[in-house]
Amino acid sequence: MTPFTIACCQVRAHDIDDAEANLAQILEALDEAGRAGAQLVLLPECAYPAYYLKDDKPYDRPGVRPYAEVCRLFGERAKRYGFWLAAGMAVPHEDGALTNSGVVFGPDGEVRGRYDKSFLWHFDTVWFAKGREYPVFDAGFAKFGVLICADGRQPEVARMLRINGAEVICDLTAWVSWARTPETLSTTQCEYLMPVRAYENGVWVAAADKWGPEDGSIVYAGRSCVIDPDGVTRVAAPSTGNAVVTHRVEPSFAELRPRRPALYGTLRQEYETLPAATFEREALVPSAAVGRVAISPGPRDWAPAEVARRYRALRTQDADIVIFPGMTGLDGWQVDLPEIEAAVRELGGVAVVPVRTTGCNLKESIAIVMPERTVEHVVTHGRGIDLGETPAVVIATAAGNLGVVGGDEGLVPEVARCLALNGADVIAWSLFEPDGMAERVARCRADENRVYVAAAWPGGGLIANPDGGVMTAVPEGLDVAMTAGVSRAMSRWKEKAPGTHVFRDRTPEAYGPLTR
């Protein structure tokens, strides 16, 4: 990658019956981006002719110009200014199908390729066909891939682009939102989902969004932005108003955290064959399908008596699962577990106890202490430590099925994804040191998998619900435990919108590169 200027064109949403006015503002935005010297330009999802199409024949409607004519106009702008253009468009196909696509034009004005949205959202499924490929385009100054709006909610989509060589991910989006005032419109996608996609993949992310209402029933968040590989938003538009957001992208492409593809085989299995599908169909009595989870501050150094004391206190407050942050100990720390095991046998529940050894063998391990047995999980991802070879198992508890991750495992989306597909209702993430992105990563893991995530790190932690909302968090600077109620009825409801299922609507047959 070499330095280059990117431009995200934020344009006002128009109903499909106002396609001509919409086209005029799009062309004006492209002119502005060209005059600003942009080398890569983005238009929002279905910038033309509209997002809410009402049927699968949008180009048959009065006032909508033919697809080929619009492509000619877009290509002419790309050639005039010499930029690459990723344009969100509804694309008609010869077989009668319609796709929600990012059409890529080169600086010569020619169409260089296309990405078709693969995670269709709500009424997308009524008129769009699903995409199944993840192309990456080489612009010379950078390699970029395209995803579209809800694709950002599926960790596999951005990961496939990264594995295929993308240094920049272009998000052509229509972020549906709500708020008390137009000025406060926002979305989880710009707040944490897309920053996490940048961070976990070590890439730049640029998002071009619409703003304002469409068809009297949808309103968009605006907030078009550019996010760096550390998850930091470098520049962003407000929630209202046309804007061309430009940023000089520097070559700060980051290496991926080490992956373990051999451990991700679950990603390629069809949903109906997996435990999560079985649990989703399980009949539940809502009042009986609840539990309580706690995150507890812990001693920085391994101190089993103190862990047992804190566990007892939280168990008497009805916590079914107590998650501790990472502690530091010596080889053989497991010989001190009986003190904690005695407390768990006496009071019931589950204790999640993570220890990083500092002796001859540098290793991060998590003891899952239950009344009948203790299971040890050796962390499988990280740098400078001896890694485990076996993924964590999913364990049935009174609060739901529990999966555990430790340290860098939480930062690699495939790990939590596999646990959720294998039926986890709650994912406990114990960190061994604070991470500035931990809160957003935990919320992202909860949201993308529709599970509860309880994350604990030295000095902090939070519990997120299956929508990614923060249920409770450790107040900064206070050595205090926090608890929250969890419901299996919520964690097993995997629809994000009508007709949009976070697992059933994946594309596992296309994920081969993720597992080799």
C-alpha positions in Angstrom: 0.0 0.0 0.0 1.1 3.6 -0.7 -0.6 6.7 0.7 -3.8 7.6 -1.1 -6.9 9.7 -0.6 -10.3 8.0 -0.1 -13.7 9.7 -0.3 -17.0 8.5 1.2 -20.0 10.2 -0.5 -22.8 10.7 2.0 -26.0 11.5 0.1 -29.6 12.1 1.1 -31.9 9.1 0.8 -34.6 9.4 -1.9 -37.6 7.3 -2.6 -37.4 5.3 -5.7 -39.9 7.6 -7.3 -37.4 10.4 -7.0 -34.6 8.5 -8.8 -33.8 11.5 -11.1 -33.2 13.9 -8.2 -31.2 11.2 -6.5 -29.0 10.7 -9.5 -28.3 14.4 -9.8 -27.0 14.6 -6.2 -24.9 11.4 -6.7 -23.2 12.9 -9.7 -22.6 16.1 -7.8 -21.0 14.2 -5.0 -18.7 12.3 -7.4 -17.7 15.7 -8.9 -16.8 16.9 -5.5 -14.8 13.8 -4.7 -13.0 14.1 -8.0 -12.1 17.8 -7.4 -10.8 16.8 -3.9 -8.3 14.5 -5.5 -9.8 11.3 -4.3 -8.3 8.1 -5.8 -10.9 5.7 -4.3 -14.5 6.9 -4.0 -17.4 5.1 -2.3 -21.2 5.5 -2.8 -23.7 4.1 -0.3 -25.7 0.8 -0.6 -28.1 0.9 -3.5 -27.2 4.6 -4.0 -29.1 4.1 -7.3 -32.0 3.8 -7.8 -32.9 3.4 -4.1 -32.6 0.9 -1.2 -36.3 0.3 -0.5 -37.2 -1.0 -4.0 -40.7 -2.3 -3.3 -40.3 -5.1 -6.0 -37.6 -6.9 -8.0 -38.1 -4.8 -11.2 -36.9 -1.3 -10.2 -35.6 -0.4 -13.6 -39.1 -0.9 -15.0 -40.5 2.0 -12.9 -41.2 5.4 -14.5 -38.4 7.9 -14.0 -35.7 5.2 -13.3 -33.0 5.3 -15.9 -31.7 2.1 -17.4 -28.9 0.4 -15.5 -26.5 0.6 -18.4 -27.0 4.3 -18.7 -26.3 4.9 -15.1 -23.2 2.8 -15.3 -22.1 4.9 -18.2 -22.5 8.1 -16.2 -20.6 6.6 -13.2 -17.9 5.3 -15.4 -17.6 8.7 -17.1 -17.0 10.4 -13.8 -14.4 7.8 -12.8 -12.5 8.4 -16.1 -12.8 12.2 -15.9 -11.2 12.3 -12.5 -9.1 9.2 -12.7 -10.4 7.5 -9.6 -11.6 4.0 -8.7 -15.3 3.9 -7.7 -17.2 1.4 -5.6 -20.8 2.2 -6.3 -23.8 0.7 -4.4 -26.4 -0.3 -7.0 -29.3 -2.6 -7.6 -27.9 -4.7 -10.4 -30.3 -6.5 -12.9 -29.1 -9.8 -14.4 -30.0 -11.5 -17.7 -31.7 -14.4 -15.9 -34.1 -11.9 -14.2 -32.3 -11.9 -10.9 -31.5 -8.7 -9.0 -28.5 -8.3 -6.7 -27.6 -5.6 -4.1 -24.1 -5.0 -5.3 -21.0 -2.9 -5.2 -20.1 -2.2 -8.8 -16.4 -1.3 -9.1 -15.2 1.1 -11.9 -11.6 1.6 -12.8 -10.0 5.0 -13.5 -10.5 4.2 -17.2 -14.3 4.2 -16.6 -14.7 0.5 -17.2 -16.5 -1.9 -14.9 -13.7 -4.0 -13.2 -15.9 -6.3 -11.2 -18.7 -6.5 -8.7 -19.4 -7.7 -5.2 -22.9 -9.0 -4.3 -24.2 -8.6 -0.8 -24.2 -12.0 0.9 -25.9 -11.4 4.2 -29.4 -10.1 3.1 -31.3 -8.0 5.6 -35.1 -8.2 6.2 -36.8 -7.2 2.9 -33.5 -7.6 1.0 -34.5 -11.2 0.9 -37.7 -10.4 -1.0 -36.1 -9.0 -4.1 -32.3 -9.6 -4.0 -30.4 -12.8 -4.8 -27.6 -13.7 -2.4 -23.9 -13.3 -3.3 -21.3 -16.0 -2.6 -17.9 -14.6 -3.6 -15.5 -12.1 -1.9 -13.4 -10.5 -4.6 -10.5 -8.1 -3.9 -9.4 -5.4 -6.4 -5.9 -4.2 -6.9 -5.9 -0.4 -7.5 -2.1 -0.2 -7.4 -1.9 2.0 -4.4 -3.9 -0.5 -2.3 -5.9 -3.7 -2.5 -9.5 -3.2 -1.5 -12.6 -5.3 -1.0 -16.3 -4.4 -0.7 -18.9 -5.4 1.7 -22.4 -4.0 2.0 -24.2 -2.9 5.2 -25.4 -6.0 7.1 -22.4 -7.9 5.8 -20.5 -6.1 8.5 -22.5 -8.0 11.1 -21.1 -11.3 9.8 -17.4 -11.7 10.9 -16.7 -14.2 8.0 -17.4 -11.6 5.3 -14.7 -9.1 6.4 -12.4 -12.0 7.3 -12.8 -13.5 3.8 -11.8 -10.1 2.2 -8.8 -9.9 4.5 -7.7 -13.5 3.8 -8.1 -12.7 0.0 -5.7 -9.8 0.4 -7.7 -6.7 1.1 -5.8 -3.9 2.8 -8.9 -1.6 2.8 -12.5 -2.7 3.3 -15.1 -0.4 1.6 -18.5 -0.6 3.4 -21.3 0.6 1.1 -24.1 1.0 3.5 -27.5 2.2 4.5 -27.4 2.2 8.3 -31.0 2.1 9.4 -31.3 3.9 12.7 -33.6 5.6 15.2 -33.1 8.4 17.8 -35.1 11.2 19.5 -33.6 13.8 17.1 -32.0 13.6 13.6 -28.8 15.0 15.0 -28.4 12.1 17.4 -29.0 9.3 14.9 -26.4 6.6 15.2 -25.9 2.9 14.8 -24.1 0.0 16.4 -22.3 -0.5 13.1 -20.4 2.8 13.4 -20.1 2.6 17.2 -18.5 -0.8 17.5 -19.1 -3.3 14.7 -17.0 -1.7 12.0 -14.3 -0.5 14.3 -13.9 -4.1 15.5 -13.8 -5.3 11.9 -10.9 -2.9 11.3 -9.1 -3.9 14.5 -9.5 -7.7 14.3 -8.4 -7.7 10.6 -5.7 -5.1 10.7 -7.2 -3.1 7.8 -8.6 0.3 7.1 -12.4 0.5 6.9 -14.2 3.2 5.0 -18.0 3.5 5.1 -20.3 5.6 2.9 -23.9 5.9 4.2 -27.1 7.7 3.3 -28.9 10.1 5.6 -32.5 11.1 6.1 -35.7 9.1 5.6 -36.8 6.9 2.8 -40.4 5.9 2.0 -41.7 7.3 5.3 -40.6 4.2 7.2 -36.8 4.1 7.2 -34.3 6.6 8.4 -30.5 6.4 7.9 -27.8 7.3 10.4 -25.3 9.2 8.2 -22.0 9.0 10.1 -20.0 8.1 7.0 -16.5 7.5 8.3 -12.9 6.2 7.9 -11.5 3.9 10.5 -7.9 2.9 10.9 -6.5 -0.6 11.6 -6.5 0.2 15.4 -10.2 0.7 15.3 -9.9 4.5 15.7 -12.3 6.6 13.7 -10.2 9.2 11.9 -12.9 11.2 10.3 -16.7 11.1 10.3 -19.6 13.0 8.9 -22.6 14.1 11.0 -25.9 12.2 11.0 -27.5 14.8 8.7 -26.5 16.5 5.5 -24.7 15.7 2.3 -21.0 15.3 2.7 -17.9 14.0 1.0 -15.7 12.7 3.7 -12.1 12.5 2.6 -9.0 11.1 4.4 -5.4 10.5 3.4 -4.9 6.8 4.1 -1.4 5.9 5.2 0.2 2.4 4.8 -0.5 1.3 8.4 -1.8 -2.1 7.4 -1.3 -4.4 10.4 -0.5 -8.1 10.6 -3.3 -10.4 11.6 -3.1 -12.0 15.0 -2.0 -15.5 14.5 -4.9 -17.7 13.4 -5.4 -21.5 13.8 -7.5 -22.5 10.8 -7.4 -26.2 11.7 -9.5 -25.3 14.8 -12.3 -23.6 12.8 -13.8 -26.5 11.0 -17.2 -25.7 12.5 -17.4 -22.6 10.3 -17.9 -24.8 7.2 -20.7 -27.0 8.6 -24.3 -26.4 7.7 -26.3 -24.8 10.5 -28.9 -27.5 10.7 -26.2 -30.1 11.6 -24.9 -28.0 14.5 -25.9 -28.0 18.2 -27.1 -24.4 18.0 -29.8 -25.4 15.6 -30.9 -28.2 18.0 -31.0 -25.8 21.0 -32.9 -23.2 19.0 -35.8 -25.7 18.6 -35.8 -26.7 22.2 -39.0 -25.8 24.1 -38.4 -23.5 27.0 -40.4 -22.1 29.9 -39.2 -18.5 30.0 -39.3 -18.2 33.8 -37.2 -21.4 34.1 -34.7 -20.5 31.4 -33.0 -17.8 33.3 -29.8 -17.5 35.3 -27.3 -15.0 36.7 -23.7 -14.2 35.6 -21.1 -12.2 37.5 -17.8 -10.7 36.6 -15.6 -10.4 39.6 -12.4 -8.4 40.1 -9.7 -10.8 41.0 -6.3 -10.6 42.5 -3.6 -9.8 40.0 -1.5 -12.7 41.3 -2.9 -16.2 41.8 -4.5 -16.4 45.2 -6.9 -19.3 45.5 -8.2 -18.3 49.0 -9.2 -14.8 47.7 -10.8 -16.3 44.6 -12.8 -18.8 46.8 -13.9 -15.9 49.1 -15.1 -13.8 46.2 -16.8 -16.8 44.7 -18.7 -17.5 47.9 -19.8 -13.9 48.2 -21.2 -13.8 44.6 -22.8 -17.3 44.9 -24.8 -16.1 47.9 -26.0 -13.3 45.6 -27.4 -16.0 43.2 -24.6 -15.8 40.6 -24.7 -19.1 38.7 -21.5 -18.4 36.8 -18.6 -16.2 38.2 -15.9 -15.1 35.7 -12.6 -13.9 36.9 -10.0 -11.8 35.0 -6.6 -13.3 34.2 -4.2 -13.8 37.1 -0.5 -14.6 37.1 0.9 -17.7 38.7 3.6 -20.3 38.6 3.7 -23.7 36.9 1.6 -26.2 38.9 -0.9 -23.6 40.1 -3.6 -26.2 39.6 -2.6 -27.9 42.9 -4.3 -25.0 44.7 -7.6 -25.5 43.0 -9.1 -27.7 45.7 -9.9 -24.6 47.8 -12.0 -23.2 45.0 -13.4 -26.6 44.1 -14.6 -27.0 47.7 -16.5 -23.8 47.5 -18.2 -24.8 44.3 -19.1 -28.2 45.5 -20.6 -26.7 48.6 -22.6 -23.9 46.9 -23.0 -25.1 43.4 -22.6 -22.9 40.3 -19.5 -22.5 38.1 -16.3 -20.6 38.6 -14.2 -19.5 35.5 -10.6 -19.2 36.8 -7.9 -18.0 34.4 -4.1 -18.1 35.2 -1.1 -17.2 33.1 2.0 -19.0 34.2 5.4 -17.2 34.3 7.7 -20.1 35.0 9.5 -22.3 32.4 6.3 -22.8 30.5 4.5 -19.5 29.5 0.9 -20.6 29.1 -2.6 -19.2 29.6 -5.1 -21.6 31.0 -8.7 -21.4 32.3 -10.1 -23.8 34.9 -13.9 -24.2 34.6 -14.8 -25.4 38.1 -18.1 -27.2 38.5 -19.5 -29.2 41.4 -18.8 -32.6 39.7 -15.6 -31.9 37.9 -13.0 -29.3 36.8 -12.2 -28.8 33.1 -9.0 -27.0 32.0 -8.9 -25.1 28.8 -5.4 -24.1 27.5 -5.7 -20.9 25.4 -5.2 -21.7 21.8 -4.3 -18.2 20.4 -1.7 -15.7 21.4 1.9 -14.7 21.0 4.9 -15.8 23.1 3.0 -18.5 24.9 2.6 -22.3 24.6 -0.7 -22.8 22.9 -3.3 -25.4 23.5 -4.4 -27.7 20.6 -8.0 -28.2 21.5 -10.8 -25.7 21.3 -12.8 -25.0 24.4 -15.9 -27.2 24.9 -19.4 -25.9 25.5 -20.6 -26.9 29.0 -24.2 -27.0 30.2 -24.8 -24.9 33.3 -27.9 -23.6 35.2 -27.5 -20.3 33.4 -27.3 -21.8 29.9 -24.5 -23.4 27.8 -21.2 -21.9 28.6 -18.2 -21.4 26.4 -14.9 -19.8 27.5 -12.2 -17.9 25.7 -9.0 -16.4 27.1 -6.7 -13.6 26.1 -6.3 -13.3 22.3 -8.9 -15.9 21.7 -11.5 -13.2 22.2 -9.9 -11.0 19.5 -10.1 -13.7 16.8 -13.7 -13.9 15.7 -13.6 -17.5 14.6 -13.2 -18.7 18.2 -16.3 -17.2 19.6 -18.2 -18.0 16.4 -17.4 -21.7 16.7 -18.5 -21.8 20.3 -21.8 -20.1 19.5 -22.4 -22.5 16.6 -21.7 -25.3 19.0 -24.5 -24.0 21.3 -23.0 -21.5 23.7 -25.6 -19.2 25.3 -22.9 -17.4 27.3 -19.3 -16.7 26.3 -16.9 -15.9 29.2 -13.9 -13.9 28.0 -11.1 -13.6 30.6 -8.4 -11.1 29.6 -4.9 -11.1 31.1 -4.4 -7.4 30.6 -6.7 -4.5 29.7 -7.2 -3.8 26.0 -8.6 -0.4 24.8 -10.9 -2.2 22.4 -12.1 -4.9 24.8 -15.5 -3.4 25.4 -16.3 -2.9 21.7 -15.0 -6.4 20.9 -17.1 -8.0 23.6 -20.2 -6.2 22.3 -19.4 -7.2 18.8 -19.0 -10.9 19.7 -22.4 -10.7 21.5 -24.1 -9.0 18.7 -22.7 -11.0 15.8 -23.5 -14.4 17.5 -26.6 -13.3 19.5 -25.2 -14.6 22.8 -24.3 -13.1 26.1 -20.7 -12.1 26.5 -19.2 -11.6 29.9 -15.7 -10.1 29.7 -13.4 -9.6 32.7 -10.0 -8.0 32.7 -7.8 -6.6 35.4 -9.5 -3.5 36.7 -12.7 -3.8 34.6 -15.2 -5.8 32.6 -18.7 -5.8 31.3 -21.6 -8.1 30.4 -23.3 -7.6 27.0 -26.6 -9.0 25.9 -27.4 -10.8 22.6 -28.1 -7.4 20.9 -24.6 -6.1 21.9 -26.1 -3.8 24.6 -24.1 -3.3 27.8 -26.2 -4.8 30.7 -23.6 -3.9 33.3 -20.0 -2.8 33.6 -17.4 -2.4 36.3 -17.2 1.2 37.2 -13.7 2.6 36.5 -11.4 2.6 39.5 -13.7 0.5 41.7 -12.8 -3.0 42.8 -16.4 -4.2 42.6 -18.1 -7.2 41.1 -21.1 -6.8 38.8 -23.9 -9.3 37.9 -26.7 -9.5 35.3 -29.5 -11.8 34.5 -29.4 -14.0 31.3 -32.1 -15.8 29.5 -31.7 -18.8 27.2 -34.9 -17.7 25.4 -33.0 -14.6 24.2 -29.7 -16.2 23.4 -31.4 -18.9 21.3 -33.4 -16.4 19.3 -31.0 -16.0 16.3 -33.1 -13.7 14.1 -31.7 -10.2 13.8 -34.6 -9.0 11.6 -37.6 -10.8 9.9 -36.1 -13.3 7.5 -32.5 -12.6 8.7 -30.9 -15.3 10.8 -27.3 -14.8 12.0 -26.4 -18.5 11.5 -28.8 -19.9 8.9 -28.0 -17.1 6.5 -24.2 -17.6 6.5 -22.5 -19.0 3.5 -20.4 -21.9 4.9 -19.7 -23.4 1.5 -17.7 -20.3 0.6 -15.6 -20.3 3.8 -12.9 -22.8 2.7 -10.1 -20.2 2.9 -10.9 -19.6 6.6 -10.2 -23.2 7.5 -6.9 -23.8 5.7 
